Amino acid sequence: MECPDWVEVEDAEVVDCLDFDPGMGEDAGDRVVFSDGASPSVVLGWGEVIYEVENDLVLQLYTDDAEPEFVAESTLLNTFVPTSWLSVSAPLEGGSYQFVLARTRADGATPEVWFGVIGGAERMLEREYDRSDGPDTVGPVAYGHEADGYATAVGAAYWETPQRPEVFSSLGPGRLLFELVDPMVVAPSAPLPEPAMVPGPVFTAVDGARTSFFGSPDVGPDGPEYRFFGTSAAAPAAAAVFALAREYAPGASAADLDELAARTAREMENPLEDAGVAYEDIVGAGLLDAAAILSYLPAGAVDGLTAQAGSDAVDLEWEPVPGATDIVVTLRGTDPDVAEDWTLEGDETSLRIEGLPAESTFAVEVAARNADGIAGPAASLSVATGRPAAPQTPSVGPAADALTSATEGGLVATPAVAEAGGTLTLSGLPAHTWLGAWFFSEPVWGGWLWTNAEGGASVRVPTSLAPGAHRLALTNADGTVRAWVAFEVAGSPAPAGPASLASSGGEGTAPGLLSLGALLAGAGLLLAAAGAWRRAPR
C-alpha cells in the first residue's frame, strides 16, 4: 500500500508500506502499547535468499499521535542478508506507539515478511493485530540457526524454577523457504518446492549454571557466584547431557538421543496457554531429564568376562556395568544339549552354574539390559568342564548273586571273544561317569573306567583270566552294580572234571580243590590230578 505522508527513511526513497490490516481495509501501522520504561528490541526478516537480496525493508517505530513522531528504525545487518534490527536505546514513556514497515528498494517480487519483539516484550501491554487472520499469522516463531531444521533447538528455564520457561526463551515453529546456504560457497541456495515448518524448541534445559568467571555474579554463602544465563547457557547444558549419554552408550546416535530426550522430558508449565500458544511451541517436549535419558539408553557393554570351570560347575565373573537394570546370562551346549538362561539384578557381577555334565563345552553370553529392556553389547566365551577325580579303589567287589537280569542294564561289550590282556570296548553306559570294572567268577579288579559323551568306555582284560566264559560287572562309586555283560576269553579251556580250573574260579570250584588238598598228601594230589587230566578224553 502507499505509505502515509509522515513516513520517511533517511537517504532512501520510500516505495510502499506493508498493509497490516488482514481484511478489506488498509492500515500502514500496527499499534502497540508499552508500559513506562520499555526498551523494545525487534528483529525483522523477509523471504529472500542470502546473496540474492532484491528488496530493502525498514521497520520503524512512531508515536501514535495525530502527527506521529519518529522514535527508531531498523538497521540492515548486512547488504546480502535479508535481516535488520530495531533497538530502542532510551526507555520509552508508557503509551501507544505504532510499527511501520517501509520498502525502499523493490527489484524483485514482494517477499513474505516477519518481525518479532525479542527484547522488552514483557512491557508490551497491547497490540492492535494480535491474532492470526487469513494469510497473516501472529504467534510464536523461531528464527536463525535454531530454525534451520538441522540443529536441536533448546529452550531455557531458570535453574531454581525449572518447571517454568524463561521469558526470553525463543518460541517456535520456524518457517523455511530455501535450502541451507553453504558458508564455503558465496552463492544463493535454491528455493524449497514448498515452505517447510520446523518445530520450535525440541526440549528445554536449565540455564544459570555456575562458572568460574563468566556471567553475572550473584552473592552466595561463600562469596560471589558467577552464573551463565540465557538459551546460550541452556544449549551447552543440554550438550553436556548428550555428551554424558554418548559416553554412557557410545553407539547411541544423535537421533536416538533426541528421541529419548523428548520421550523422557519432564512436564513444564505453559505460561502462554491463555494466549493460545501451544505447549510444544514454548518448551518443546518439556524439561530435559538427564537421569531419565541414561535409564533408557542401552546398558553399557559387559567387560572382563572370565570363567573358572570344575567338573560339574562353572564360575562366571564380569565387571560392573553402569546403568544396568538387569543382567542376562545365557549358557548353551550341544553335547549334551543344554540351554539355560538366568536373569540377575543389574549390580551383580558373578554367577555360579552347577549341575553341568563333565567334559562338556558350553557357550556363555552375558549382556546387560536397561529399564526399557534394551541390551547393550554382550560378552561371550567358551568354557569346558573337566573330568572329576576317580573314586577310591574298593577293597571288595560285588557279590556274584548281584549279577541278575535286573542289573544287566543293557551293557554291550565287543568283541564277544577277547584275548587275555586285550581290550573290551563297552557301550550302553551313562555319559561322563566313573564306573568300577570287576571280572567274574571270582571278582578280579579291572580298575576305574571313565565313560565318554556317547556312554562308551574300554577296559583291559586281565592276563590272569583263563580261556572260557566270564562276566564283566560295572559298579557305581558306591559299589552297587550298574550293569554287567558276559564274554569269553579266547583259547582252549581245560577239560571239565572234579578239579577243573578252566574258569576263573568256577563258582566255588577252586575252594573245593583246596579243601581236597588239605586231606591228601602233596605227591598223591599231583598224581591224582595228572591221572584225571589224562583220563578225561576216554
C-alpha positions, 0 to 999 in steps of 0.5 A: 500500500502507499505509505502515509505522508509522515513516513520517511527513511533517511537517504532512501526513497520510500516505495510502499508500506506493508498493509497490516490490516488482514481484511478489506481495509488498509492500515500502514501501522500496527499499534502497540502499547508499552508500559513506562520504561520499555526498551523494545528490541525487534528483529525483522526478516523477509523471504529472500535468499542470502546473496540474492537480496532484491528488496530493502525493508525498514521497520520503524517505530512512531508515536501514535499521535495525530502527527506521529513522531519518529522514535527508531528504525531498523538497521540492515545487518548486512547488504546480502542478508535479508535481516535488520534490527530495531533497538530502542536505546532510551526507555520509552514513556508508557503509551501507544506507539505504532510499527511501520514497515517501509520498502525502499528498494523493490527489484524483485517480487514482494517477499513474505515478511516477519518481525518479532519483539525479542527484547522488552516484550514483557512491557508490551501491554497491547497490540492492535493485530494480535491474532492470526487472520487469513494469510497473516499469522501472529504467534510464536516463531523461531528464527536463525540457526535454531530454525534451520531444521538441522540443529536441536533447538533448546529452550531455557528455564531458570535453574531454581524454577525449572518447571517454568520457561524463561521469558526470553526463551525463543518460541517456535515453529520456524518457517523455511523457504530455501535450502541451507546456504553453504558458508564455503560457497558465496552463492544463493541456495535454491528455493524449497518446492514448498515452505517447510515448518520446523518445530520450535524448541525440541526440549528445554534445559536449565540455564544459570549454571555456575562458572568460574568467571563468566556471567553475572555474579550473584552473592552466595554463602561463600562469596560471589557466584558467577552464573551463565544465563540465557538459551546460550547457557541452556544449549551447552547444558543440554550438550553436556547431557548428550555428551554424558549419554554418548559416553554412557552408550557410545553407539547411541546416535544423535537421533536416538538421543533426541528421541529419548530426550523428548520421550523422557522430558519432564512436564513444564508449565505453559505460561502462554496457554491463555494466549493460545500458544501451544505447549510444544511451541514454548518448551518443546517436549518439556524439561530435559531429564538427564537421569531419565535419558541414561535409564533408557539408553542401552546398558553399557557393554559387559567387560572382563568376562572370565570363567573358572570351570570344575567338573560339574560347575562353572564360575562366571565373573564380569565387571560392573556395568553402569546403568544396568537394570538387569543382567542376562546370562545365557549358557548353551551346549550341544553335547549334551544339549543344554540351554539355560538362561538366568536373569540377575539384578543389574549390580551383580557381577558373578554367577555360579552354574552347577549341575553341568555334565563333565567334559562338556563345552558350553557357550556363555553370553552375558549382556546387560539390559536397561529399564526399557529392556534394551541390551547393550553389547554382550560378552561371550566365551567358551568354557569346558568342564573337566573330568572329576577325580576317580573314586577310591579303589574298593577293597571288595567287589560285588557279590556274584548273586548281584549279577541278575537280569535286573542289573544287566542294564543293557551293557554291550561289550565287543568283541564277544571273544577277547584275548587275555590282556586285550581290550573290551570296548563297552557301550550302553553306559551313562555319559561322563561317569566313573564306573568300577570294572570287576571280572567274574567268577571270582571278582578280579579288579579291572580298575576305574573306567571313565565313560565318554559323551556317547556312554562308551568306555574300554577296559583291559582284560586281565592276563590272569583270566583263563580261556572260557566264559566270564562276566564283566560287572560295572559298579557305581562309586558306591559299589552297587552294580550298574550293569554287567555283560558276559564274554569269553576269553579266547583259547582252549579251556581245560577239560571239565572234571572234579578239579577243573580250573578252566574258569576263573574260579568256577563258582566255588570250584577252586575252594573245593580243590583246596579243601581236597588238598588239605586231606591228601598228601602233596605227591598223591594230589599231583598224581591224582590230578595228572591221572584225571587230566589224562583220563578225561578224553576216554 
